[in-house]
Amino acid sequence: MALKPPVTLEAAIQRRRSSALIPPRREDLEIKANCPVLYLSKRNPQCRIVWLYLLQNNITHEIVDVDDGAAETTASLHSCNPHGSTPTLSDGDVVVFENPAVLYYLSERYTNGHGMGANNKVKYKAESIMNWAAASLYRSVITNYVNPKVARQEFEDLLTNKELSHLAKTEVREHLNAMETQYLQNHKYITGNEPLFVDHYVAMIVTMLDLVSYDFKQFPKVKAWLQNVKLLDKQHWELVNETHNLQVIQRGSRRASYL
């Protein structure tokens, strides 16, 4: 019996959505004419977190997925952001790019700071942690650890490979240990016993470890926190992580981000 060709990531997504496609109403199209436009790559957790904030706060928006590689999409993005990076948000005559700058703009412009902290003390702590996650945590978890493993990047020098892999894994452990022994030591969530959007932000980056089946057994508080955050808004979390979850499944990893 002939083997069926493998299903591509894009085809799998379209198949799952095909039964739920509903033509947009005219009034919805008119409303969206003046709404924020988010340029994103669904493979990028920094983009997915902005998309999640838009959905959670019912902000009418349009998304432009740059992963389609269309020339007009690339040209449109570069007309807004000369760097061509994502996430980029175009809102009328305002253009904001890079995270967490886009989130700060949305929270000030549309939600009056919803989910960012009830007072300045908590707000500034949450913003500090988001900046840490966007820089140090992202670099250690994704740039130095996950991406090389997924892309199977290797140097000819085997010793260099071993040293870099060990260094990257050490950095990840140090960050997770800080979360385990500091932020989550006496609290259910990062800034206290009530969740804020910073929890979603950090979780979106930590979730990238699913791609390499990272074992959290040394960090039980982080593991429990991560599962709790994924369930806070399960519907939207699964929607924005659909592409990620399919990548995890295709890699044969033990879990996807909704498990």
Secondary structure, 3 states (H helix, E strand, C coil): CCCCCCCCHHHHHHHHHHCCCCCCCHHHHHHHCCCCEEEECCCCHHHHHHHHHHHHCCCCCEEEEHHHCCHHHHHHHHHHCCCCCCCEEEECCEEEECCCHHHHHHHHHCCCCCCCCCCHHHHHHHHHHHHHHHHHHHHHHHHHHHHHHHHCCCCCCHHHHHHHHHHHHHHHHHHHHHHHHHHCCCCCECCECCCCHHHHHHHHHHHHHHHHCCCCCCCHHHHHHHHHHHHHCHHHHHHHCHHHHHHHHHCCCCCCCCC
